[in-house]
């Protein structure tokens, strides 16, 4: 059985602190105090994100971006042998705790690079924390704290296109053959679903996957709200035009669009994580996720080598059986630490003291 130690204590402390999106103050305070006690330079920004940095204040920076919030729903916290149950063990307090522990270990090596751990708020909502981060300067490398499994690396997340279609029809008796607004909304949804089904031969990551979130209506007025998981080659303007055609003149209101992100398997962050997995005797796997994460928010603004990594089985996210294996959690800390050291060794000194000047990683500018 895994012995109780500071790494397990941190994870348990975070999981025992409720932090549903919008109510993250307690966990932010707890995480800030923990990092400050261990020598991190800590601050909480205007959005409520907690930042903890180690290493030189100047020079190259590696950001480890996790999130402190969870979806609603109580999962009793308990340890069953080497398995810890509780809301957030997988999504995503396990990955975040692993990042904090890895950054602390990295700092003890004296490596000449700055590592900043960020616990963002609201990832399970509309990512206000990640959107606030767009105001800060871009790091040189980024690791997203999401469950990939200790021996896998996340290299992409689908985007999301969410919209509402509104249908109106003149008042008419139900005995007439005139289409009702509710029927129009239903027919629109079926037409969209049939259109999506024509791409079934393509991999799931490369398909547009619509999901009917809500439908309300009557004879005269009806609405359909749809969330589509979209691929990296998605053309939002062309899709909006398609929707207008399918809706036959109904009003289409775009509620949210966040593009997909995808990293090359050869980028320095993916290589660094994969190399450490191999050193531990594992065979690294690359994973493409059908959901979204804060990577989707910051990706276009921080065009730097990026990958997602963290302990846990993503199939358990948001479920009543959310749990993480502590041996996997501890292994992920070791892998993250090794990856940080590898990235630090490959980072060239900055070419200028100020400004957003590209800095080389692994012999290439980013």
The 8 nearest C-alpha neighbors of each residue, nearest first, counted from 0:
[[1, 81, 2, 80, 326, 325, 3, 82],
 [2, 0, 81, 3, 326, 325, 80, 4],
 [1, 3, 4, 0, 7, 81, 325, 5],
 [2, 4, 7, 1, 8, 5, 6, 0],
 [3, 5, 7, 6, 8, 2, 9, 1],
 [6, 4, 8, 7, 9, 3, 100, 10],
 [7, 5, 9, 8, 4, 100, 10, 329],
 [6, 8, 10, 9, 4, 5, 3, 11],
 [7, 9, 5, 11, 6, 10, 4, 12],
 [10, 8, 12, 6, 7, 11, 5, 13],
 [9, 11, 7, 13, 12, 8, 96, 14],
 [10, 12, 8, 14, 9, 13, 15, 7],
 [13, 11, 9, 15, 10, 14, 8, 16],
 [12, 14, 10, 16, 15, 11, 9, 92],
 [13, 15, 11, 16, 12, 87, 10, 88],
 [14, 16, 12, 13, 11, 17, 76, 85],
 [15, 17, 13, 14, 26, 18, 12, 25],
 [18, 16, 15, 19, 14, 26, 23, 25],
 [19, 17, 23, 68, 22, 69, 20, 16],
 [18, 20, 69, 68, 22, 70, 71, 21],
 [21, 19, 68, 121, 22, 69, 18, 123],
 [20, 22, 23, 19, 121, 120, 18, 68],
 [21, 23, 19, 20, 18, 24, 25, 68],
 [22, 24, 18, 26, 25, 21, 27, 68],
 [25, 23, 27, 26, 22, 28, 47, 18],
 [26, 24, 28, 27, 23, 29, 16, 18],
 [25, 27, 29, 28, 23, 24, 16, 30],
 [28, 26, 24, 30, 29, 25, 31, 49],
 [29, 27, 31, 25, 26, 30, 32, 24],
 [28, 30, 26, 32, 27, 31, 25, 33],
 [29, 31, 33, 27, 32, 28, 26, 34],
 [30, 32, 28, 34, 33, 29, 27, 35],
 [33, 31, 35, 29, 30, 34, 36, 28],
 [32, 34, 30, 36, 31, 35, 29, 37],
 [35, 33, 37, 39, 31, 36, 32, 30],
 [34, 36, 39, 32, 38, 37, 33, 41],
 [35, 37, 33, 34, 38, 32, 39, 31],
 [38, 36, 34, 35, 39, 33, 103, 32],
 [37, 39, 35, 36, 34, 40, 53, 103],
 [38, 40, 35, 52, 34, 53, 51, 41],
 [41, 39, 52, 51, 35, 38, 53, 42],
 [42, 40, 51, 50, 39, 35, 31, 52],
 [41, 43, 50, 49, 44, 51, 40, 31],
 [42, 44, 49, 48, 47, 50, 45, 41],
 [45, 43, 47, 48, 46, 42, 49, 50],
 [44, 46, 47, 43, 48, 131, 128, 49],
 [47, 45, 44, 128, 48, 131, 127, 120],
 [46, 48, 44, 45, 43, 49, 120, 128],
 [49, 47, 119, 44, 43, 118, 120, 46],
 [48, 50, 43, 118, 117, 42, 27, 31],
 [51, 49, 117, 42, 41, 116, 43, 48],
 [50, 52, 41, 116, 39, 40, 115, 34],
 [53, 51, 115, 40, 39, 114, 116, 41],
 [54, 52, 39, 114, 113, 106, 115, 40],
 [53, 55, 113, 112, 106, 114, 56, 111],
 [56, 54, 113, 57, 112, 111, 53, 58],
 [55, 57, 54, 113, 58, 53, 52, 112],
 [58, 56, 55, 59, 113, 60, 352, 112],
 [59, 57, 349, 60, 112, 348, 56, 55],
 [58, 60, 112, 113, 139, 349, 57, 61],
 [59, 61, 113, 138, 139, 114, 112, 62],
 [60, 62, 114, 140, 141, 138, 139, 113],
 [63, 61, 115, 141, 114, 116, 64, 138],
 [62, 64, 116, 142, 141, 143, 115, 117],
 [65, 63, 143, 117, 144, 62, 116, 142],
 [66, 64, 144, 118, 95, 143, 117, 119],
 [65, 67, 119, 118, 68, 120, 122, 91],
 [66, 68, 118, 120, 119, 92, 18, 69],
 [69, 67, 20, 18, 19, 66, 120, 121],
 [70, 68, 19, 18, 20, 87, 123, 71],
 [69, 71, 19, 123, 317, 20, 72, 68],
 [72, 70, 19, 69, 73, 20, 317, 86],
 [73, 71, 74, 70, 86, 319, 317, 19],
 [72, 74, 75, 86, 71, 85, 319, 17],
 [73, 75, 85, 86, 319, 76, 72, 320],
 [76, 74, 85, 73, 77, 84, 86, 15],
 [77, 75, 85, 84, 74, 15, 78, 83],
 [78, 76, 84, 83, 75, 79, 85, 82],
 [77, 79, 83, 82, 80, 84, 81, 76],
 [78, 80, 82, 81, 83, 77, 84, 324],
 [81, 79, 82, 78, 0, 83, 1, 325],
 [80, 82, 325, 324, 0, 1, 79, 83],
 [83, 81, 324, 79, 80, 323, 78, 325],
 [84, 82, 78, 323, 322, 77, 79, 324],
 [85, 83, 322, 77, 76, 321, 78, 82],
 [86, 84, 76, 74, 75, 88, 321, 322],
 [85, 87, 74, 88, 321, 73, 14, 69],
 [86, 88, 90, 92, 89, 91, 69, 14],
 [87, 89, 93, 92, 322, 85, 86, 323],
 [88, 90, 91, 311, 87, 93, 323, 146],
 [91, 89, 87, 316, 92, 88, 145, 146],
 [90, 92, 89, 87, 93, 94, 145, 95],
 [93, 91, 95, 87, 88, 94, 96, 90],
 [92, 94, 88, 96, 91, 89, 95, 97],
 [93, 95, 309, 144, 97, 92, 91, 96],
 [96, 94, 92, 98, 65, 97, 93, 144],
 [95, 97, 99, 93, 98, 94, 10, 92],
 [98, 96, 332, 94, 100, 95, 99, 101],
 [99, 97, 101, 95, 96, 100, 102, 94],
 [98, 100, 96, 102, 101, 97, 103, 95],
 [99, 101, 103, 97, 98, 102, 96, 104],
 [100, 102, 336, 98, 104, 332, 103, 99],
 [101, 103, 105, 99, 104, 100, 98, 106],
 [104, 102, 100, 106, 101, 105, 99, 107],
 [105, 103, 101, 107, 106, 102, 100, 336],
 [104, 106, 102, 103, 107, 108, 336, 101],
 [107, 105, 103, 108, 104, 109, 53, 54],
 [106, 108, 104, 105, 109, 103, 110, 102],
 [109, 107, 106, 105, 110, 104, 340, 111],
 [108, 110, 107, 106, 111, 105, 54, 112],
 [111, 109, 108, 112, 343, 106, 105, 340],
 [112, 110, 109, 55, 54, 343, 113, 344],
 [113, 111, 343, 59, 54, 110, 55, 60],
 [112, 114, 54, 60, 55, 53, 59, 61],
 [113, 115, 61, 53, 52, 60, 62, 54],
 [116, 114, 52, 62, 51, 63, 61, 117],
 [115, 117, 63, 51, 50, 62, 64, 52],
 [118, 116, 50, 64, 49, 119, 65, 63],
 [117, 119, 66, 65, 49, 67, 48, 64],
 [120, 118, 66, 48, 128, 117, 67, 65],
 [121, 119, 128, 48, 67, 68, 122, 66],
 [120, 122, 126, 20, 124, 123, 127, 68],
 [123, 121, 126, 124, 120, 125, 66, 293],
 [122, 124, 121, 70, 69, 20, 125, 68],
 [125, 123, 121, 122, 126, 20, 127, 21],
 [124, 126, 127, 122, 121, 123, 128, 130],
 [125, 127, 122, 121, 128, 129, 124, 130],
 [128, 126, 130, 129, 121, 125, 131, 120],
 [129, 127, 120, 119, 131, 126, 130, 46],
 [128, 130, 132, 126, 131, 127, 293, 119],
 [129, 131, 127, 132, 128, 133, 126, 296],
 [130, 132, 128, 129, 133, 134, 127, 46],
 [133, 131, 129, 134, 130, 135, 128, 297],
 [132, 134, 131, 135, 130, 297, 300, 129],
 [135, 133, 132, 131, 136, 130, 137, 300],
 [136, 134, 133, 132, 137, 131, 138, 301],
 [137, 135, 138, 134, 355, 133, 301, 132],
 [136, 138, 301, 135, 139, 300, 355, 303],
 [139, 137, 60, 140, 61, 62, 136, 141],
 [140, 138, 60, 61, 303, 59, 137, 358],
 [141, 139, 61, 304, 138, 303, 305, 62],
 [140, 142, 305, 62, 61, 63, 304, 143],
 [141, 143, 63, 306, 307, 305, 64, 62],
 [144, 142, 307, 64, 65, 63, 145, 308],
 [145, 143, 65, 94, 308, 309, 64, 95],
 [144, 146, 309, 308, 94, 91, 307, 143],
 [147, 145, 309, 311, 310, 313, 148, 308],
 [146, 148, 309, 308, 151, 152, 153, 310],
 [149, 147, 310, 311, 151, 150, 146, 312],
 [148, 150, 310, 331, 151, 327, 309, 147],
 [151, 149, 283, 148, 276, 281, 284, 282],
 [152, 150, 284, 283, 148, 147, 285, 149],
 [151, 153, 285, 308, 147, 286, 307, 284],
 [154, 152, 307, 286, 306, 285, 155, 147],
 [155, 153, 262, 306, 261, 287, 286, 285],
 [154, 156, 261, 287, 260, 153, 288, 262],
 [157, 155, 288, 291, 260, 259, 289, 290],
 [156, 158, 259, 289, 230, 229, 290, 291],
 [259, 157, 159, 258, 229, 257, 228, 291],
 [158, 160, 228, 257, 227, 229, 256, 161],
 [161, 159, 256, 227, 255, 226, 228, 257],
 [160, 162, 226, 255, 254, 225, 227, 253],
 [163, 161, 253, 254, 252, 225, 224, 226],
 [162, 164, 224, 252, 223, 251, 225, 253],
 [163, 165, 251, 223, 222, 250, 252, 224],
 [166, 164, 222, 250, 249, 221, 163, 251],
 [165, 167, 221, 249, 180, 220, 222, 184],
 [168, 166, 220, 180, 219, 221, 165, 169],
 [167, 169, 219, 180, 179, 170, 220, 166],
 [170, 168, 219, 171, 167, 179, 218, 180],
 [169, 171, 219, 168, 218, 172, 179, 167],
 [172, 170, 169, 173, 175, 177, 218, 179],
 [171, 173, 174, 175, 170, 177, 176, 218],
 [174, 172, 175, 171, 176, 218, 177, 179],
 [173, 175, 172, 176, 171, 177, 178, 179],
 [176, 174, 173, 177, 172, 171, 178, 179],
 [175, 177, 178, 174, 173, 172, 179, 171],
 [176, 178, 175, 179, 171, 173, 172, 174],
 [179, 177, 182, 176, 180, 183, 168, 181],
 [178, 180, 218, 182, 181, 168, 183, 177],
 [179, 181, 183, 220, 218, 219, 168, 167],
 [180, 182, 216, 184, 221, 217, 179, 183],
 [183, 181, 185, 179, 180, 184, 186, 178],
 [184, 182, 180, 186, 181, 185, 187, 179],
 [185, 183, 187, 181, 182, 186, 223, 180],
 [184, 186, 182, 188, 187, 183, 181, 189],
 [185, 187, 189, 183, 188, 184, 182, 190],
 [188, 186, 184, 190, 185, 189, 246, 183],
 [187, 189, 191, 185, 190, 186, 192, 184],
 [188, 190, 192, 186, 191, 187, 193, 185],
 [191, 189, 187, 193, 188, 192, 186, 194],
 [192, 190, 194, 188, 189, 193, 187, 195],
 [191, 193, 189, 195, 194, 190, 188, 196],
 [194, 192, 196, 190, 195, 191, 189, 197],
 [193, 195, 191, 192, 196, 197, 190, 198],
 [196, 194, 192, 193, 197, 198, 191, 207],
 [195, 197, 193, 198, 199, 194, 192, 191],
 [198, 196, 195, 194, 199, 193, 200, 192],
 [199, 197, 196, 200, 201, 195, 206, 194],
 [198, 200, 196, 201, 197, 195, 202, 206],
 [199, 201, 198, 202, 197, 203, 196, 206],
 [200, 202, 199, 198, 205, 203, 206, 204],
 [203, 201, 205, 204, 206, 200, 199, 198],
 [202, 204, 206, 205, 201, 289, 199, 208],
 [203, 205, 202, 206, 230, 289, 157, 287],
 [204, 206, 230, 203, 202, 201, 207, 231],
 [207, 205, 203, 204, 230, 208, 201, 229],
 [206, 208, 229, 228, 230, 227, 209, 195],
 [207, 209, 228, 227, 206, 229, 195, 210],
 [210, 208, 227, 226, 228, 207, 225, 211],
 [211, 209, 226, 225, 227, 212, 208, 228],
 [210, 212, 225, 213, 224, 226, 209, 223],
 [213, 211, 225, 224, 210, 226, 214, 223],
 [212, 214, 224, 211, 223, 215, 225, 222],
 [213, 215, 223, 222, 224, 216, 212, 221],
 [216, 214, 222, 221, 223, 213, 217, 181],
 [221, 217, 215, 181, 220, 222, 180, 214],
 [216, 218, 181, 220, 219, 221, 180, 179],
 [217, 219, 179, 180, 181, 220, 170, 168],
 [218, 220, 168, 180, 167, 217, 170, 169],
 [219, 221, 167, 180, 216, 217, 166, 218],
 [216, 222, 220, 166, 181, 180, 215, 165],
 [223, 221, 165, 215, 164, 214, 166, 216],
 [222, 224, 214, 164, 163, 213, 184, 225],
 [225, 223, 163, 213, 212, 162, 211, 214],
 [224, 226, 211, 212, 162, 210, 161, 163],
 [227, 225, 161, 210, 209, 160, 212, 211],
 [228, 226, 209, 160, 208, 159, 229, 161],
 [229, 227, 159, 208, 158, 207, 157, 209],
 [228, 230, 207, 158, 159, 157, 227, 233],
 [231, 229, 205, 233, 157, 232, 259, 206],
 [230, 232, 259, 233, 260, 258, 157, 229],
 [233, 231, 230, 234, 205, 259, 229, 258],
 [232, 234, 230, 231, 235, 229, 258, 238],
 [235, 233, 237, 236, 238, 232, 239, 231],
 [234, 236, 238, 237, 233, 239, 160, 256],
 [237, 235, 239, 238, 234, 240, 241, 233],
 [236, 238, 240, 234, 239, 235, 241, 233],
 [237, 239, 241, 235, 240, 236, 234, 242],
 [238, 240, 242, 236, 241, 237, 235, 243],
 [241, 239, 237, 243, 238, 242, 236, 244],
 [242, 240, 238, 244, 239, 243, 237, 245],
 [243, 241, 245, 239, 244, 240, 246, 238],
 [244, 242, 246, 240, 241, 245, 248, 247],
 [243, 245, 241, 242, 247, 246, 240, 248],
 [244, 246, 242, 247, 243, 187, 241, 190],
 [245, 247, 243, 249, 244, 248, 187, 242],
 [248, 246, 244, 245, 249, 243, 187, 242],
 [247, 249, 246, 243, 250, 244, 245, 166],
 [250, 248, 246, 166, 165, 247, 251, 164],
 [249, 251, 165, 164, 248, 252, 166, 243],
 [252, 250, 164, 163, 249, 253, 243, 165],
 [253, 251, 163, 162, 254, 164, 250, 165],
 [254, 252, 162, 255, 161, 251, 163, 256],
 [253, 255, 162, 161, 252, 163, 256, 160],
 [256, 254, 161, 160, 253, 257, 162, 159],
 [255, 257, 160, 159, 161, 258, 254, 253],
 [256, 258, 158, 159, 295, 160, 255, 259],
 [259, 257, 158, 295, 256, 159, 260, 231],
 [158, 258, 260, 157, 231, 156, 230, 295],
 [261, 259, 155, 156, 295, 231, 157, 258],
 [260, 262, 155, 154, 156, 259, 263, 231],
 [263, 261, 154, 155, 264, 305, 306, 260],
 [262, 264, 265, 266, 261, 154, 269, 304],
 [263, 265, 266, 269, 262, 154, 270, 285],
 [266, 264, 263, 270, 267, 269, 262, 268],
 [265, 267, 263, 269, 268, 264, 304, 270],
 [266, 268, 270, 269, 271, 304, 265, 361],
 [269, 267, 271, 270, 266, 305, 304, 306],
 [270, 268, 272, 271, 266, 267, 306, 264],
 [269, 271, 267, 273, 268, 272, 274, 265],
 [270, 272, 338, 268, 274, 273, 269, 341],
 [273, 271, 338, 275, 269, 274, 270, 268],
 [272, 274, 276, 270, 283, 275, 271, 269],
 [275, 273, 277, 271, 276, 272, 270, 278],
 [274, 276, 278, 272, 277, 334, 273, 337],
 [277, 275, 273, 281, 279, 274, 278, 150],
 [276, 278, 281, 280, 274, 279, 275, 282],
 [279, 277, 275, 280, 276, 274, 281, 273],
 [280, 278, 276, 277, 281, 275, 334, 330],
 [281, 279, 277, 278, 276, 282, 275, 283],
 [282, 280, 277, 276, 279, 283, 150, 278],
 [281, 283, 277, 284, 150, 276, 280, 273],
 [284, 282, 151, 150, 273, 276, 281, 277],
 [283, 285, 151, 152, 286, 282, 150, 273],
 [286, 284, 152, 151, 153, 154, 283, 287],
 [287, 285, 153, 154, 152, 288, 284, 151],
 [286, 288, 155, 154, 153, 156, 289, 285],
 [287, 289, 156, 290, 155, 286, 157, 153],
 [288, 290, 157, 156, 204, 287, 291, 228],
 [291, 289, 288, 157, 156, 292, 228, 158],
 [290, 292, 156, 157, 158, 295, 289, 293],
 [293, 291, 294, 295, 290, 156, 122, 296],
 [292, 294, 296, 295, 129, 122, 297, 126],
 [293, 295, 292, 297, 298, 296, 143, 260],
 [294, 296, 293, 298, 292, 297, 260, 259],
 [297, 295, 293, 294, 298, 129, 130, 257],
 [298, 296, 294, 300, 299, 295, 301, 293],
 [299, 297, 301, 294, 295, 300, 296, 302],
 [298, 300, 301, 297, 302, 296, 295, 260],
 [301, 299, 297, 298, 302, 133, 137, 296],
 [300, 302, 298, 137, 303, 299, 297, 138],
 [303, 301, 299, 300, 298, 304, 365, 137],
 [302, 304, 301, 140, 365, 139, 305, 141],
 [305, 303, 140, 266, 268, 267, 141, 302],
 [306, 304, 141, 142, 268, 303, 140, 262],
 [305, 307, 142, 154, 153, 269, 268, 143],
 [308, 306, 143, 153, 142, 145, 144, 152],
 [307, 309, 147, 152, 144, 145, 153, 146],
 [308, 310, 94, 146, 145, 147, 144, 148],
 [311, 309, 148, 149, 146, 328, 94, 331],
 [310, 312, 146, 148, 89, 323, 313, 147],
 [311, 313, 314, 315, 148, 146, 147, 89],
 [312, 314, 315, 316, 146, 311, 147, 89],
 [313, 315, 312, 316, 318, 317, 311, 321],
 [314, 316, 321, 313, 318, 312, 317, 320],
 [315, 317, 313, 318, 314, 90, 89, 321],
 [318, 316, 315, 70, 319, 321, 90, 86],
 [319, 317, 320, 315, 316, 321, 314, 86],
 [318, 320, 321, 74, 317, 72, 73, 86],
 [321, 319, 318, 322, 315, 84, 74, 85],
 [322, 320, 315, 318, 319, 85, 84, 86],
 [323, 321, 84, 83, 88, 85, 320, 89],
 [322, 324, 311, 83, 82, 88, 89, 325],
 [323, 325, 82, 327, 326, 81, 328, 83],
 [326, 324, 328, 327, 81, 82, 329, 323],
 [327, 325, 329, 328, 324, 330, 1, 81],
 [326, 328, 330, 325, 324, 329, 149, 310],
 [327, 329, 325, 331, 310, 326, 330, 324],
 [330, 328, 332, 326, 331, 327, 325, 333],
 [331, 329, 327, 333, 332, 328, 326, 334],
 [330, 332, 334, 328, 149, 333, 329, 335],
 [333, 331, 97, 335, 329, 101, 330, 334],
 [332, 334, 336, 330, 331, 335, 337, 329],
 [335, 333, 331, 337, 275, 332, 336, 338],
 [334, 336, 338, 332, 337, 333, 101, 331],
 [337, 335, 101, 333, 339, 338, 334, 105],
 [336, 338, 340, 334, 335, 339, 275, 341],
 [337, 339, 271, 335, 341, 272, 340, 336],
 [340, 338, 342, 336, 341, 337, 343, 335],
 [339, 341, 343, 337, 338, 342, 344, 336],
 [340, 342, 338, 344, 339, 343, 271, 337],
 [341, 343, 339, 345, 344, 340, 338, 346],
 [344, 342, 340, 346, 345, 341, 112, 339],
 [343, 345, 341, 342, 346, 340, 110, 347],
 [346, 344, 361, 342, 343, 360, 347, 341],
 [347, 345, 360, 343, 344, 359, 342, 361],
 [346, 348, 359, 345, 360, 349, 358, 362],
 [349, 347, 350, 346, 58, 59, 358, 359],
 [350, 348, 351, 358, 58, 347, 59, 352],
 [349, 351, 348, 358, 352, 356, 357, 347],
 [352, 350, 349, 353, 356, 354, 348, 358],
 [351, 353, 349, 350, 354, 58, 57, 356],
 [354, 352, 351, 355, 356, 350, 349, 58],
 [353, 355, 356, 352, 351, 357, 136, 350],
 [354, 356, 357, 353, 136, 137, 358, 351],
 [355, 357, 354, 358, 351, 350, 353, 349],
 [358, 356, 365, 364, 355, 359, 350, 349],
 [359, 357, 364, 349, 356, 365, 360, 350],
 [358, 360, 364, 363, 347, 362, 346, 365],
 [361, 359, 346, 363, 362, 345, 364, 347],
 [360, 362, 345, 363, 346, 359, 267, 347],
 [361, 363, 360, 359, 364, 345, 347, 346],
 [364, 362, 359, 360, 361, 365, 358, 347],
 [365, 363, 359, 358, 357, 360, 362, 361],
 [364, 303, 357, 359, 358, 363, 360, 139]]
